[in-house]
Amino acid sequence: MVVIIASSFTFLLLLIINIALVLATTSTAISGAKDWCKDSCGNVSVPYPFGIGPDCFLNSWFEVSCNESSTPPTILKKINMEVFNFSYDLGYGWEYLRVKSPVILHNCSGRERETKNQTVHLTGSPFFYSGRNKFIAAGCNNKALIAGIKPRIVGCESTCNGDTLFGTSNPNKTCNGSTCCETVIPSYLQTFNASFESKTSSGPQGCKLAFVVDEEWLNFNITNPSDLLNMDSVPALIDWALPNGSTPLISSESVQSYVMYTSESSNISWRYVCSDGYRGNPYLPIGCQDIDECEEERHKISCGDATCVNVPGFYRCEGSKTWIIALGVGVGCGVLSLVMGGWWLYKLLKKRRNVKLKKKFFKRNGGLLLQQQMYSHEGSLEKTKIFTSKELDKATNNFNNNRVVGQGGQGTVYKGMLADGRIVAVKKSIAMVVEEVEHFINEVVILSQVNHRNVVKLLGCCLETEVPLLVYEFISNGTLFQYLHDKSEEFPLSWETRLRIAKETAEALWYLHSSASIPIYHRDIKSSNILLDEKFKAKVSDF
């Protein structure tokens, strides 16, 4: 019996401890103050790093005094500034403080509150006027400036239709220079007072006033400048950040929950906010708590027929194949992109390698020497055409075996068609002896100058391949050898045609030996080296 009672007591004690821990954690996340500290003063919440009482604030700049009998009840003790509220968005941390900012009066009859003792001093503190404020000035013949920020000059000018300002309505609630004027304030403004001048000495010299105010509050609360005569202060927005050297209470386990921002001011270091998917006070050790996105209707809708499951910082949809399909599509696209990228890289590297090889072969096959000889004889000799390997690959269908029209000990001859429609014979040698390159180039230059109706014309060469390629005019009817020795030839040559071929061959040899600019001796004249065109005219080749 005693054992049962003891077990029940232990269970209840553990349950109470767990509930207390949950409530403590929830309280920290919602109130934003330290566990042992007062989290509000009157109806104003006071979140950390601000605090009321010892060890409840980050440092003396953030100490708040509480007097619930005054309005507002909270004062930033070190700068003696009354605070209406500490703007606190559970998703994005503190954005600003709404404080009392003085209305500066000048030359206002019956009012003792002039510019003296009205200066706001925030210099050296982590606080500064927010850019969401406006500098407003009102009065006739008024030129108002923000004092104490030299060398900068910031201010505005206002006029009136009559001699007095107050009582004149401003239904549009805009200060465009008539009755009142407005301008933006400098970034990180930490000192505020106003100085007044008259635009003209002859104009009215009545009451003038100026102040820095929350623009949104002004638009909704003031319809006539005269309303401000009875006001000592107006609400203004103060931004803040942790000063240099401060150490926020952030544990290593929750670092991923925070995003750091840096200010341009030398007196200001940084601020924290909870990352997406978290909410709470980022300045406390476990201040940023995970949000259950699945409680929000928009996330439920986005999951469709699947179940919304909350995960730290985010959510996922389970029980649906949509994510599997999306994953498959994503992986497929990734693999396809990888393959396409690899193929593109392979083609690029191959292209670069081919360019390097072409340059290497061109140089080895005497291309530079040929260019030099062409330029040195420019104007006196017919230029030798230098074909690219790409041109001849296209002409011969990449040297297809179906294009072979002749084969011998010195190489293979392919039939091809150039881009301009000319039919050519491309001779691909078996090998090239490096020591004979200079002799080969000289022969190409000489043979390019040969121009006789009974001699096969050398049109040019290609030196970008492993062995040089020679390009000749194409002779369509084969060799004389075929007609003399092929018994299956349907149309044997008549004696008249044979005599004419012999005569034309003799004329070609006489031209090569005697009429060419440089004598060329054939030394291998035979029937297989005499080609016949479509009219059976002789064309001497392979000289």
C-alpha positions in Angstrom: 0.0 0.0 0.0 2.9 2.3 0.9 4.6 1.5 -2.4 1.5 2.4 -4.4 1.1 5.7 -2.6 4.8 6.5 -3.1 4.6 5.7 -6.8 1.5 7.8 -7.3 3.1 10.7 -5.5 6.3 10.4 -7.7 4.2 10.4 -10.8 2.2 13.5 -9.7 5.4 15.4 -8.8 7.0 14.7 -12.2 3.7 15.8 -14.0 3.7 19.1 -12.0 7.4 19.7 -12.8 6.8 19.1 -16.5 3.7 21.4 -16.6 5.7 24.1 -14.7 8.6 23.9 -17.3 6.1 24.2 -20.2 4.4 27.2 -18.6 7.8 28.8 -17.9 8.9 28.3 -21.5 5.6 29.6 -22.8 5.8 32.7 -20.6 9.3 33.4 -21.8 8.3 33.2 -25.4 5.2 35.4 -25.0 6.3 38.0 -22.5 9.9 38.4 -23.7 11.3 39.2 -20.3 13.6 37.1 -18.1 11.8 34.5 -16.0 12.3 36.2 -12.7 11.7 39.8 -13.9 8.6 42.0 -14.2 7.5 41.9 -17.8 5.2 45.0 -17.8 4.5 48.3 -16.2 0.9 49.3 -16.3 -0.3 48.4 -19.8 3.2 48.7 -21.3 5.1 45.4 -22.0 8.8 45.6 -21.3 10.7 42.9 -23.2 14.4 42.0 -22.8 17.1 43.5 -23.4 15.0 46.3 -21.7 14.1 45.5 -18.1 12.7 46.7 -14.7 14.9 46.0 -11.7 18.4 44.5 -11.0 19.7 41.9 -13.5 16.7 42.3 -15.7 18.2 44.5 -18.5 21.3 44.1 -20.7 23.1 47.2 -19.5 22.3 50.6 -18.0 21.1 52.0 -21.4 18.2 49.5 -21.3 17.2 50.0 -17.7 13.5 51.0 -17.4 12.0 52.7 -14.4 8.3 52.1 -13.7 5.8 54.5 -12.2 2.3 53.3 -12.8 0.7 56.5 -11.6 2.2 58.5 -14.6 1.4 58.5 -18.3 3.2 56.8 -19.8 4.4 54.8 -16.8 7.8 53.8 -18.3 11.0 55.9 -18.6 14.3 54.9 -20.0 16.3 55.9 -17.0 19.7 56.8 -18.4 18.4 59.2 -21.1 15.3 60.2 -19.1 12.9 59.6 -22.0 9.3 58.5 -21.5 8.3 55.5 -23.5 4.7 54.8 -24.7 5.4 51.3 -25.9 8.2 49.0 -26.9 7.0 47.9 -30.4 7.3 44.1 -30.4 6.3 41.8 -33.3 6.4 38.1 -32.3 7.7 37.3 -35.8 10.3 39.9 -36.3 11.5 41.2 -32.8 11.4 44.9 -31.7 11.2 47.4 -34.4 11.2 50.7 -32.5 10.3 52.6 -29.3 7.4 55.1 -29.3 8.5 58.0 -27.0 7.7 61.5 -26.0 9.5 64.0 -28.2 9.2 67.8 -27.4 7.3 70.4 -29.4 9.7 73.4 -29.6 7.8 76.8 -29.5 9.2 80.2 -30.4 7.7 83.7 -29.8 4.4 82.3 -28.7 2.5 84.8 -26.5 1.6 83.5 -23.0 3.8 80.3 -23.4 7.0 80.0 -21.4 8.1 76.8 -23.2 10.8 78.0 -25.6 13.7 76.2 -27.2 15.9 76.3 -24.0 16.0 73.1 -22.0 14.2 71.2 -24.8 17.2 69.6 -26.5 17.1 65.8 -26.9 20.6 64.3 -26.3 21.0 60.7 -27.4 24.7 60.9 -28.4 26.8 57.9 -27.3 23.7 55.9 -26.6 22.4 53.0 -28.7 19.2 55.0 -29.6 18.5 57.3 -32.6 15.5 58.9 -34.3 13.9 56.5 -36.8 13.7 57.4 -40.5 9.9 56.9 -40.2 9.7 60.3 -38.4 9.3 63.7 -40.1 10.6 67.1 -39.1 7.5 69.4 -39.1 7.5 73.2 -38.7 4.5 75.5 -38.6 4.1 79.3 -38.5 3.9 82.3 -40.7 7.1 83.7 -42.3 8.9 80.7 -40.7 12.3 79.2 -41.5 12.9 76.3 -39.1 16.2 74.3 -38.9 17.3 71.3 -36.9 19.9 72.7 -34.6 23.3 71.1 -33.6 23.9 68.9 -36.6 26.5 71.1 -38.5 27.8 71.1 -41.1 24.5 69.6 -42.3 21.6 72.0 -42.8 18.2 70.4 -42.5 14.9 72.3 -42.3 12.0 73.8 -44.2 10.0 77.0 -44.7 6.3 77.8 -44.3 4.1 80.8 -45.1 0.4 81.8 -44.4 -2.2 83.4 -46.6 -3.0 85.9 -43.7 -1.1 87.3 -40.9 -1.9 84.6 -38.4 -1.3 80.9 -38.4 -3.6 79.4 -35.8 -7.2 79.1 -36.7 -6.3 78.4 -40.3 -7.5 74.9 -41.2 -5.5 72.4 -43.2 -8.1 69.8 -44.3 -5.6 67.9 -46.6 -3.4 67.1 -43.6 -0.3 67.8 -45.8 2.5 70.2 -44.9 3.5 71.6 -48.3 4.8 75.0 -47.2 1.4 76.7 -46.7 0.7 77.0 -43.0 3.3 74.2 -42.2 6.1 72.4 -43.9 7.9 69.1 -43.5 11.1 67.3 -44.5 12.9 64.0 -43.8 15.4 63.8 -40.9 19.1 62.7 -41.3 19.9 59.1 -40.8 20.9 58.1 -37.2 19.9 61.5 -35.8 20.8 61.5 -32.0 20.5 65.2 -31.2 17.4 67.3 -31.6 16.5 71.0 -31.1 15.2 73.6 -33.4 16.2 77.1 -34.4 13.9 79.7 -36.0 14.3 82.6 -38.4 11.9 84.9 -40.2 12.0 84.5 -44.0 11.5 88.3 -44.4 11.8 91.1 -41.9 8.7 92.7 -43.2 6.4 89.7 -42.7 4.5 88.6 -39.6 6.6 87.6 -36.6 4.1 85.5 -34.8 4.2 82.1 -33.1 6.4 79.4 -34.6 6.9 75.8 -33.7 8.8 72.7 -34.8 9.0 69.0 -33.7 10.0 65.5 -34.9 7.0 63.2 -35.0 5.9 59.8 -36.1 4.4 60.5 -39.5 1.6 58.0 -39.2 0.5 59.4 -35.8 0.5 62.9 -37.3 -1.7 62.0 -40.2 -4.4 60.4 -38.0 -4.4 62.8 -35.0 -3.7 66.4 -36.2 -6.0 68.4 -38.5 -5.0 71.9 -37.5 -1.6 73.3 -36.4 -3.4 75.1 -33.5 -4.0 71.7 -31.9 -0.2 71.6 -31.2 -0.2 74.8 -29.1 -1.6 73.0 -26.1 0.8 70.0 -26.5 4.1 69.7 -24.7 5.2 66.7 -26.8 4.3 64.4 -29.7 5.0 60.7 -30.2 8.2 60.0 -32.1 9.8 56.7 -33.1 13.3 55.7 -31.7 15.3 52.9 -33.3 17.9 51.0 -31.3 20.5 48.4 -31.6 22.9 46.7 -29.2 26.0 48.8 -28.5 29.5 47.6 -29.2 30.9 45.2 -26.6 27.4 43.9 -25.5 27.0 40.2 -25.1 23.5 38.9 -25.8 22.2 35.9 -24.0 22.1 33.5 -26.9 22.9 29.9 -26.4 24.8 27.9 -29.0 21.9 25.5 -29.5 19.7 28.4 -30.9 22.2 30.2 -33.0 20.6 29.0 -36.2 17.4 30.7 -35.2 18.9 34.2 -35.6 19.8 36.5 -38.4 22.3 39.4 -37.7 22.1 42.9 -39.1 24.8 45.5 -39.0 24.2 49.3 -38.7 26.2 52.0 -40.4 26.7 53.9 -37.2 29.9 53.5 -35.3 28.0 53.6 -32.0 25.7 50.7 -33.0 26.6 47.1 -33.5 23.8 44.7 -34.3 20.3 43.4 -33.7 18.7 40.0 -33.8 15.5 38.7 -35.2 14.0 35.2 -35.2 14.5 33.3 -38.4 11.6 32.3 -40.6 9.6 29.6 -38.9 10.4 30.9 -35.4 8.8 33.4 -33.1 9.7 35.0 -29.8 12.4 37.1 -28.1 15.8 36.5 -29.9 17.7 38.1 -27.1 16.9 35.3 -24.6 18.6 31.8 -24.5 15.5 30.0 -25.7 13.5 33.0 -26.9 12.9 31.9 -30.5 10.3 29.1 -30.5 9.3 27.0 -33.5 6.0 28.0 -35.0 3.5 25.3 -35.9 2.8 26.3 -39.5 0.2 23.6 -39.8 -2.1 25.6 -37.6 -2.3 28.2 -40.3 -5.0 27.6 -42.9 -2.8 28.7 -45.9 -0.3 25.9 -45.1 -3.0 23.3 -44.8 -4.4 24.4 -48.2 -1.0 24.2 -49.8 -0.7 20.5 -48.7 -3.9 19.6 -50.5 -5.0 16.0 -49.7 -1.7 15.4 -47.9 -1.2 15.8 -44.1 0.6 18.9 -42.9 3.5 18.0 -40.5 5.4 20.6 -38.6 9.2 20.4 -38.5 11.7 22.9 -36.9 11.6 26.1 -38.8 9.3 24.8 -41.5 6.6 22.2 -42.4 6.2 19.3 -44.9 3.3 17.5 -46.5 3.1 13.8 -45.9 0.8 11.0 -47.2 0.9 12.3 -50.8 3.0 11.3 -53.8 3.3 14.9 -54.9 6.6 15.4 -53.2 7.9 12.0 -54.6 6.9 13.2 -58.1 8.5 16.6 -57.5 11.6 14.9 -56.1 11.8 12.6 -59.2 11.3 15.5 -61.6 14.0 17.5 -59.7 16.5 14.6 -59.7 15.7 13.9 -63.4 16.2 17.5 -64.3 19.4 17.5 -62.3 20.8 14.4 -64.0 19.7 15.8 -67.5 21.5 19.1 -66.7 24.6 17.2 -65.6 24.6 15.0 -68.8 24.0 18.0 -71.0 26.7 20.0 -69.2 29.1 17.1 -69.5 28.4 16.7 -73.2 28.8 20.4 -73.8 32.1 20.4 -71.9 33.3 17.4 -73.9 32.4 19.1 -77.2 34.1 22.3 -76.1 37.3 20.4 -75.1 37.2 18.4 -78.3 36.8 21.5 -80.4 39.8 23.2 -78.6 41.9 20.0 -79.1 41.0 20.0 -82.8 42.0 23.6 -83.2 45.3 23.0 -81.5 45.9 19.9 -83.7 45.1 21.9 -86.9 47.5 24.6 -86.0 50.2 22.0 -85.2 49.7 20.1 -88.5 49.6 23.4 -90.5 52.9 24.4 -89.1 54.5 21.0 -89.5 53.2 20.6 -93.1 54.9 23.9 -94.2 51.9 26.2 -94.0 53.9 29.2 -92.7 56.5 28.6 -95.5 53.7 28.6 -98.1 52.2 31.8 -96.8 55.6 33.4 -96.8 56.2 32.5 -100.5 52.7 33.6 -101.5 53.2 37.1 -99.9 56.8 37.4 -101.3 55.5 36.7 -104.9 52.2 38.7 -104.4 51.1 40.2 -107.7 53.6 38.2 -109.9 52.1 34.7 -109.3 48.7 33.3 -109.1 47.9 32.6 -105.4 47.7 29.0 -104.2 44.3 28.4 -102.6 44.6 27.1 -99.0 41.6 25.1 -98.2 40.4 24.4 -94.6 39.9 20.8 -93.4 36.3 21.7 -92.7 35.7 22.6 -96.3 37.2 19.3 -97.6 35.4 17.2 -95.0 32.1 18.7 -96.2 33.1 18.3 -99.9 33.9 14.6 -99.5 31.3 13.7 -96.9 34.1 13.2 -94.3 36.2 11.2 -96.9 33.5 8.6 -97.3 34.6 5.3 -99.0 31.8 5.8 -101.5 33.7 8.9 -102.8 36.9 7.0 -103.6 37.7 7.3 -107.4 41.3 6.1 -107.3 43.9 4.4 -105.1 47.6 3.8 -105.6 51.0 3.7 -103.9 51.1 7.4 -103.2 47.6 7.7 -101.7 43.9 7.8 -102.3 41.8 10.1 -104.5 38.3 11.2 -103.5 35.6 12.9 -105.5 34.1 16.0 -103.9 32.0 19.0 -104.5 33.0 22.5 -103.1 30.6 25.0 -101.6 30.6 26.9 -105.0 29.4 23.8 -106.9 32.8 22.8 -108.5 33.6 19.1 -108.7 37.1 18.4 -107.5 39.4 15.5 -106.9 41.0 15.5 -103.4 44.3 13.5 -103.2 45.1 12.2 -99.7 48.8 11.1 -99.4 49.8 8.0 -97.4 52.6 9.8 -95.5 54.6 13.0 -95.4 58.4 13.0 -94.8 59.2 16.0 -92.6 62.5 16.6 -94.2 60.8 17.0 -97.6 58.4 19.7 -96.5 60.2 22.6 -98.1 60.5 20.7 -101.4 56.8 19.8 -101.2 55.8 23.5 -100.7 58.0 24.6 -103.6 56.3 22.1 -105.9 52.8 23.2 -104.8 53.7 26.8 -105.6 55.1 25.9 -109.0 52.3 23.5 -110.0 49.7 26.1 -109.0 51.0 28.3 -111.8 50.6 25.6 -114.5 47.7 26.5 -116.8 47.3 24.3 -119.9 44.2 22.8 -121.4 45.9 19.3 -121.5 47.3 19.4 -117.9 45.3 18.6 -114.8 44.9 21.9 -112.9 46.1 22.0 -109.2 43.5 24.2 -107.5 45.1 24.3 -104.0 45.9 22.3 -100.9 45.0 21.8 -97.3 47.7 21.6 -94.6 45.6 21.3 -91.4 45.5 17.5 -91.6 48.0 14.9 -90.5 49.1 14.5 -94.1 48.7 17.3 -96.8 45.7 17.2 -99.1 46.0 18.3 -102.7 42.9 19.5 -104.6 42.7 19.1 -108.4 40.1 19.7 -111.0 38.0 16.5 -111.5 38.4 14.6 -114.8 35.3 12.5 -115.3 36.2 9.7 -117.9 38.9 7.8 -116.0 42.4 7.0 -117.4 43.7 6.0 -120.8 44.9 2.7 -119.3 41.3 1.6 -118.7 40.3 2.1 -122.4 43.4 0.4 -123.8 43.6 -2.7 -121.5 40.1 -3.2 -120.1 38.5 -6.0 -122.3 35.1 -5.3 -120.9 35.1 -1.7 -122.1 31.9 -1.2 -124.3 33.3 1.6 -126.5 36.9 1.0 -127.5 38.8 4.1 -128.7 39.1 4.6 -132.4 42.5 5.1 -134.0 41.6 8.7 -134.7 40.8 9.4 -131.0 44.0 7.6 -130.0 46.1 9.7 -132.4 44.5 12.9 -131.0 45.2 11.8 -127.4 48.8 11.1 -128.3 49.1 14.6 -129.9 47.5 16.3 -126.9 49.8 14.4 -124.5 52.8 15.6 -126.5 51.6 19.2 -126.4 51.2 19.0 -122.6 54.7 17.6 -122.2 56.2 20.3 -124.5 54.4 22.9 -122.4 55.8 21.5 -119.1 59.3 21.1 -120.5 59.6 24.3 -122.5 56.8 26.9 -121.9 56.3 26.8 -118.1 57.9 29.6 -116.1 60.0 26.9 -114.4 60.6 23.7 -116.5 58.8 20.7 -115.1 59.9 17.2 -116.1 57.3 14.5 -115.7 59.6 11.4 -115.6 56.6 9.0 -115.2 54.5 9.4 -118.4 52.2 6.3 -118.8 48.6 5.6 -119.8 47.5 5.4 -116.2 48.7 9.0 -115.7 46.7 10.3 -118.7 43.2 11.2 -117.8 40.3 11.7 -120.2 37.5 14.2 -119.9 33.9 13.7 -121.1 35.0 14.6 -124.7 38.0 12.2 -124.5 40.5 15.0 -124.4 43.8 14.2 -122.7 44.8 15.6 -119.3 48.3 14.8 -118.0 48.4 14.2 -114.2 50.8 13.0 -111.5 53.8 15.0 -112.6 
